[in-house]
Amino acid sequence: MTGKLQGTLVTAGIGAIGGLVAVLLGHVMGLSAERQELLEQARRDAYVEWAEVRELHTLVDHLRAVGKSAPADSVMTLFNVGAQKVGNRIAIYGEKQVVEALSAYFSQIYSATPACPESWQKDVAIYRGMRHSLLGTREAVNDSILAFLVLRCVAPSTSIRPTSP
C-alpha cells in the first residue's frame, strides 16, 4: 500500500470509530435522561398521592373536632393504609429531605411507637438498596429514619424518634 492510501484508511478508521463513539454516547445519554424522567415521574406521583392521603388526616381532625369519633376512626384507618403505601413509595423514590420530613411527620402522628423487631435491619437494607440503586449515595438516608417511615418503629440502636429537619 502506498503511504497516501494508508493515511486515507487511518483517517477513515478514526472517523468511523469517532462516529461509533458518538452514537454510543448519544444512546447512553438518552437512556440516562429517560431514567431521570421516570424517576421524576415516580416522585411526582408519590408526592401527589401523599397530598391526597394527607387530606384524609385533615378530615379525621375535623370529624373529631365536631364529636364524630366513629367516622373519624374509620377515616383514620383509611389514612393509615394510604399513608403506609405512599410512605413506602416515598422511602424508595423520595428526595432525602422529603423522606426525613415525612418520617418526622409520622413521628408526631404515631406517638405510641414500638421498638423495631429483630428483622428491622434486613427490611431497611432492602429499602436502602433500592434507594442506592436509583439515587446513588447522594440521597442516602439514616437507617433509623427509614425504619420509622416504612416499619413505624423505633430502631433499637438509636431509640430516637425522627424529628423535623
TIMI-472481 format. One line per field, with one value per residue (C-alpha): residue in three letters; x, y, z. Coordinates in nm, 4 decimals. Example, Ala and Ser with C-alpha at 12.3 -4.5 7.8 and 13.67 -1.06 7.14 Angstrom:
BEGIN
aa = (ala,ser)
X = (1.2300,1.3670)
Y = (-0.4500,-0.1060)
Z = (0.7800,0.7140)
This chain:
BEGIN
aa = (met,thr,gly,lys,leu,gln,gly,thr,leu,val,thr,ala,gly,ile,gly,ala,ile,gly,gly,leu,val,ala,val,leu,leu,gly,his,val,met,gly,leu,ser,ala,glu,arg,gln,glu,leu,leu,glu,gln,ala,arg,arg,asp,ala,tyr,val,glu,trp,ala,glu,val,arg,glu,leu,his,thr,leu,val,asp,his,leu,arg,ala,val,gly,lys,ser,ala,pro,ala,asp,ser,val,met,thr,leu,phe,asn,val,gly,ala,gln,lys,val,gly,asn,arg,ile,ala,ile,tyr,gly,glu,lys,gln,val,val,glu,ala,leu,ser,ala,tyr,phe,ser,gln,ile,tyr,ser,ala,thr,pro,ala,cys,pro,glu,ser,trp,gln,lys,asp,val,ala,ile,tyr,arg,gly,met,arg,his,ser,leu,leu,gly,thr,arg,glu,ala,val,asn,asp,ser,ile,leu,ala,phe,leu,val,leu,arg,cys,val,ala,pro,ser,thr,ser,ile,arg,pro,thr,ser,pro)
X = (0.0000,0.1099,0.1525,-0.1329,-0.3715,-0.2648,-0.3278,-0.6723,-0.7584,-0.6344,-0.8360,-1.1456,-1.0940,-1.0587,-1.3711,-1.5663,-1.4546,-1.5451,-1.8878,-1.9422,-1.8387,-2.0794,-2.3664,-2.2936,-2.2585,-2.5864,-2.7578,-2.6205,-2.7158,-3.0650,-3.1068,-2.9823,-3.2296,-3.5120,-3.4197,-3.4153,-3.7569,-3.9008,-3.7599,-3.9058,-4.2449,-4.2377,-4.1564,-4.4333,-4.6842,-4.5839,-4.5900,-4.9355,-5.0596,-4.9260,-5.1183,-5.4361,-5.3793,-5.2983,-5.6453,-5.7854,-5.5998,-5.7459,-6.0899,-6.0108,-5.9202,-6.2430,-6.4609,-6.3035,-6.3475,-6.7228,-6.7523,-6.7872,-6.5434,-6.6711,-6.6489,-6.3143,-6.1804,-6.2936,-6.1300,-5.8142,-5.7954,-5.8081,-5.5408,-5.3163,-5.3405,-5.2819,-5.0015,-4.8195,-4.8451,-4.7312,-4.4707,-4.3128,-4.3025,-4.1504,-3.8962,-3.7788,-3.8144,-3.8296,-3.5661,-3.3730,-3.5341,-3.8826,-3.8099,-3.6798,-3.9734,-4.2347,-4.0711,-4.0775,-4.4433,-4.5320,-4.3369,-4.5790,-4.8889,-4.7874,-4.6822,-4.7108,-4.4460,-4.2999,-3.9351,-3.8396,-3.8484,-3.5236,-3.5696,-3.5782,-3.2237,-3.2994,-3.6135,-3.4369,-3.1436,-3.3868,-3.5131,-3.1580,-3.0510,-3.3419,-3.2620,-2.8935,-2.9607,-3.1935,-3.0381,-2.6794,-2.5179,-2.6099,-2.9604,-2.8659,-3.0995,-3.0267,-3.1465,-3.3484,-3.5422,-3.6161,-3.7191,-3.9660,-4.1051,-4.1595,-4.1979,-4.3349,-4.0915,-3.8020,-3.4696,-3.3126,-2.9684,-3.0917,-3.4138,-3.4534,-3.7709,-3.7255,-3.7633,-3.8243,-3.5164)
Y = (0.0000,0.3483,0.5996,0.8066,0.5095,0.4150,0.7708,0.7671,0.4335,0.5512,0.8725,0.6773,0.4331,0.7132,0.8785,0.5523,0.4988,0.8588,0.8115,0.4889,0.6557,0.9442,0.7025,0.5036,0.8190,0.9519,0.6231,0.6226,0.9870,0.9162,0.6260,0.8412,1.1179,0.8642,0.7077,1.0505,1.1346,0.8055,0.8772,1.2285,1.0902,0.8308,1.1087,1.3354,1.0514,0.9658,1.3304,1.3886,1.0662,1.1887,1.5156,1.3164,1.0848,1.3814,1.5202,1.2169,1.3184,1.6673,1.5070,1.2984,1.6148,1.7816,1.4826,1.4606,1.8347,1.8020,1.4974,1.2253,0.9700,0.6588,0.8074,0.9644,0.6217,0.4754,0.7557,0.7214,0.3569,0.4665,0.7262,0.4663,0.2281,0.5046,0.6614,0.3284,0.2699,0.6163,0.6253,0.3123,0.4678,0.7879,0.5826,0.4436,0.7368,1.0449,1.3093,1.2857,1.5930,1.4646,1.1229,1.2885,1.5311,1.2592,1.0384,1.3292,1.3936,1.0300,1.0526,1.3205,1.1272,0.7847,0.8692,0.5165,0.3615,0.0211,-0.0757,-0.2347,-0.6144,-0.8063,-0.8207,-0.4413,-0.4169,-0.6688,-0.4810,-0.1451,-0.2891,-0.3664,-0.0073,0.1287,-0.0883,0.0292,0.3930,0.3384,0.1712,0.4528,0.7573,0.6701,0.7793,1.1494,1.0762,0.8293,0.8343,0.7268,0.3718,0.4799,0.7264,0.4576,0.2170,0.4664,0.5532,0.2020,-0.0035,0.2579,0.1510,0.2989,0.1388,-0.0160,0.1124,0.4712,0.4717,0.8186,0.9186,1.1178,1.4921,1.7679,1.8503)
Z = (0.0000,-0.0636,0.2132,0.0777,0.0814,0.4349,0.5536,0.3957,0.5593,0.9000,0.8686,0.7660,1.0558,1.3061,1.1638,1.1899,1.5494,1.6343,1.4777,1.6718,1.9983,1.9266,1.8609,2.1785,2.3852,2.2490,2.3342,2.6894,2.7417,2.6091,2.8494,3.1367,3.0527,3.0193,3.3539,3.5195,3.3750,3.5030,3.8485,3.8463,3.7409,4.0207,4.2676,4.1386,4.1580,4.5150,4.6256,4.4747,4.6341,4.9705,4.9328,4.8664,5.1623,5.3858,5.3136,5.4963,5.8108,5.7836,5.7648,6.0744,6.2648,6.1520,6.2449,6.5891,6.6404,6.5814,6.8059,6.5419,6.6793,6.4990,6.1482,6.2435,6.3404,6.0059,5.8088,6.0218,5.9176,5.5526,5.6245,5.7908,5.4947,5.2406,5.4422,5.4683,5.0950,4.9927,5.2702,5.1264,4.7791,4.9120,5.1078,4.7728,4.5330,4.7547,4.7904,5.1158,5.2716,5.1852,5.3395,5.6548,5.6774,5.6229,5.8833,6.1303,6.0459,6.1136,6.4381,6.5546,6.4472,6.5732,6.9270,7.0706,6.8503,6.9353,6.9183,6.5874,6.5641,6.5248,6.1489,6.1064,5.9701,5.6955,5.5956,5.5972,5.3990,5.1163,5.1078,5.1420,4.8477,4.6337,4.7119,4.6384,4.3025,4.1953,4.3601,4.4475,4.7708,4.7373,4.8704,5.1469,5.4467,5.8024,5.8729,6.1783,5.9604,5.7017,5.9802,6.1202,5.7782,5.6442,5.9617,6.2044,6.4712,6.6652,6.5772,6.8887,6.8012,6.8285,7.0322,6.8861,6.7099,6.3875,6.4254,6.1771,5.9697)
